[in-house]
Amino acid sequence: MKMVPSRYVFFLLTFVTVGMAVGALLQLAFLKRLEESSGSGFRNFRRTSSGDFDNQTLGFASGLSLWHNDEEARILRIGLLKQEVISWNPRIILFHSFLSSDECDHLINVARARLVKSTVVDANTGKGIESKVRTSTGMFLNSNDRRHPVIEAIEKRISTYSMIPVENGELLQVLRYEPDQYYKAHHDYFADEFNLKRGGQRVATMLMYLTDGVEGGETLFPGVGDKDCSCGGEMKRGICVKPKRGDAVLFWSMKLDGQVDPTSLHGGCKVLAGEKWSSTKWMRQRAFD
């Protein structure tokens, strides 16, 4: 058998080495162009003082893609918002970082000077009445408030993640709970005919938390699970969701068969320290007038 001359072996190895080097340089150049065009890796991200991405640089939190100038992604907080299933029966989903810090501040600022004593619905008349069941203060945004871009974005986000049309939603309510204030366990669906005339039954509720630094103030679902949780400093049966600025809880008051769900019973635990601000959006079967 003939031996291959060493000069041919040397030439072949040199060719392979040079080819690999050129290929690596071309790959690096491609990745560089890709990074410059997509902004991946977060090095071009700008954040607000609250830690949220600003409107120009919203992107996937994974860094795999960046949605420059994508209004839909900004409104829906794609890549920032995370979902956690709390319960399937009743249906309860916790959305982490549902609101930005600026959105929380906007809701509080709109509401602060317009707070009044909170009421509950009278089952006989359908009207709001004061009750020891609910001791917070609150207000409802009006039609002018809804036209603000911040509110429009929040309402579109609620509609998208609940899959209920914007027009089926009631006016956003903002609430403030101070120490020793609470909302005893109740259902959001109606038992009176008066309220059912305006859009039908309440289907679901989106409860959004606007502040941190609150001791107590959990949202209790007493009909869920068989364990105890801390509710305003007391151990109670059920699941307790702790208020965290920007988070939101979506829960359904109706079952998939269209019947009201008694297990959707829920309440606001007593605030022990700090101020708990929250915002609520109730959604109906049909357009709410």
Secondary structure, 3 states (H helix, E strand, C coil): CCCCCHHHHHHHHHHHHHHHHHHHHHHHHHHHHHHHHHCCCCCCCCECCCCCECCCCCECCCCCCECCCCHHHHHHCCCCCEEEEEEECCEEEEEECCCCHHHHHHHHHHHHHHCEECCEECCCCCCEECECCECCEEEECCHHHHCCHHHHHHHHHHHHHHCCCHHHECCCEEEEECCCCCEEEECCCCCCHHHHCCCCCEEEEEEEECCCCCEECCEEECCCCCCEEEECCEEEECEEECCCCCCEEEEECECCCCCECHHHCEEECCEEECCEEEEEEEEECCCCC
